[in-house]
């Protein structure tokens, strides 16, 4: 994906998340990951703990990296939390490239949600 195209699509994702979360400012990557994690969890509650927020972001990263077959969904635990298994080693990337890759995958995730007729 060209940089200009990613910038455009990422801004679109930010606006979708901003509207869903009823915020005044555009969300950053961490906020988008948090919302993807909640979407994958399938339920919302007020007052997630710090650890739960980290877990939700981890769920989101696993879900996004599943596009490249780096992770596969293995099921849900007794509390309904999704679990993923790493299927191959990840190539270490500089932070800027990691962020770009996650943005590309987040754009794909939101396009898939739209194609399936799902909303946040």
Secondary structure, DSSP 8 states (H G I E B T S, - for coil): --HHHHHHHHHHHHHHHHHHHT-SS---HHHHHHHHHHHHHT---S---HHHHHHHHHHHHHHHHGGGTSEEEEEE-TT--EEEEE-S------HHHHHHHHHHHHHHHHHHHHHTT---
